[in-house]
Amino acid sequence: MPPTPVPGPRGREHLQVLSAAGDDLHDAIRTLHERYGDAFTFGAGPIRFAWFVGRDAARTVLFEEADAFSQRGGYDFLRPVGGPTALIHSDEPDHKARRKAVQPAFHGREVDAWLARGEAVLGPWFDALARSGATVDLYRELRTRFVRIIAGIVLGDAPLARDDAWLRDVNALMDFPGRPMLEQQWKIPLPGTPWARFLAARRRVDAALHAELARREAAFDADRPADGATGGALDLLIAQRREDGGPALSRDELRDQSLSLISAGFDTTSAALAWAVQLAFEHPTAGAALREAVRDLSPTDVQHDPVVDRYLKEVLRLRPPAAAVLRRTTRPVRIAGTDLPAGRRVALSVLLTHRDPRVYDAPDAFRPERFEGAPPDPFAYLPFGYGARYCVGAGTSTALVKAALALAFGRYDVELVDARPRKPVGMTLQPEGGLPVRLRPRA
């Protein structure tokens, strides 16, 4: 069938939408959805996408016609960080092989180790904050703590996972893809520009990481543990062997898997926890129920608390870690009644699909009780994706957020210094303007 024209703004209206999207992409997408319905298009060049909203489109893209879509051309804005062989850029069969190598490090049986790392980093920090009474931007500070936690999970007990300078550079790498999409197109390597700062940080990150990979591979080939480096996903990746005796993953693949797992893991987990705190103040009844549920619970016990589980699920519905699923068509395909040719960039708005009034009563309301009983339609609730593309670190992130809620709300009085609602910005929906809080010892 011939391609279906996808409606969208044109001419002056399109320029106005592009300008608005530069300030607030998600508000622009919401406005276009209200104007054009569940299928619309806008953007220019590498950021021109056909956008879709709703579970029918999600079912097509993620399940029924999943083989009609490629990751390449979708998440290009993350390629400078994670590299071309990261899971998020991999198509089959490479994706399946790389995921199989990574998956064991994120198996649920490792939850005790994740929680121990999380408490070792967050516990003393929360305690110091409570003693000082200082006001901190919780979101920005969480990023510096979670990058250390996730680096430990990926790299194990290597000195690099505790190197403050290296971790700051890894943190800084995610600042560039967190900028508005239009700004990201201006990759000008002049001194002082965001792109120049990104390139400098990436050179330092890569130099240290490649040195670590060389040490670990040499130790593995010599059948001995690397000095000061044991455990973590990296050891499992290096240990994977081909039949010819070579590593299952090349050096570049090891770099891309390690760095993409760290960068994606700390960025999304920090945002999810920040929203869990913010929404507890925006919605006092649900916040009070959360505080009562986590009181005196350990990071392990909180994992099984139904009140906390429902609360976090509702946080992730309204503030999903990834606001959109991005793809490129590899053959003609029909999505929700719209026929697209091969080569079209496609975006599924998870944020708006999670607020679909055809699925959710009062979709903009914060109601954790909506997650009592039967699970939601898997194509209407996609905080971590679906199927073969389900986020490999979803269990890790969820466990760490629950543990952090128990450590913060369960042990301290948390005060939100600026109680104004926060607007979500960026593809990982970070709270605009940060999240200023104070912690005090519980009376």
Protein Blocks (a to p, Z undefined) as FASTA:
>chain_A
ZZddddddehjllmmmmmmmmmommlmmmmmmmmnojbdcedehjlbccddedjklmmmm
mmmmmmmpcfehplmmmmmmnopmbmklpccfklmmmmmmmmmmmgfklmmmmmmmmmmm
mmmmmmmmmmnopacdfklmmmmmmmmmmmmmmnomafklmmmklmmmmmmmmmmmmpcf
klmmmccfbehiaklmmmmmmmmmmmmmmmmmmmmmmmmmnopacehiagjjklmmmmpc
cfkopafbdfklmmmmmmmmmmmmmmmmmmmmmmmmmmmmmmmmlmmmmmmmmgopafkl
mmmpmklmmmmmmmmmmmgfblbdcdddfbdcdeehiacdehiacdddfklmmmcfklmg
cklbccfklmgcjaddfklocfnogajllcfklmmmmmmmmmmmmmmmmmmccddfblcd
cddedjkopaehijaddddddZZ
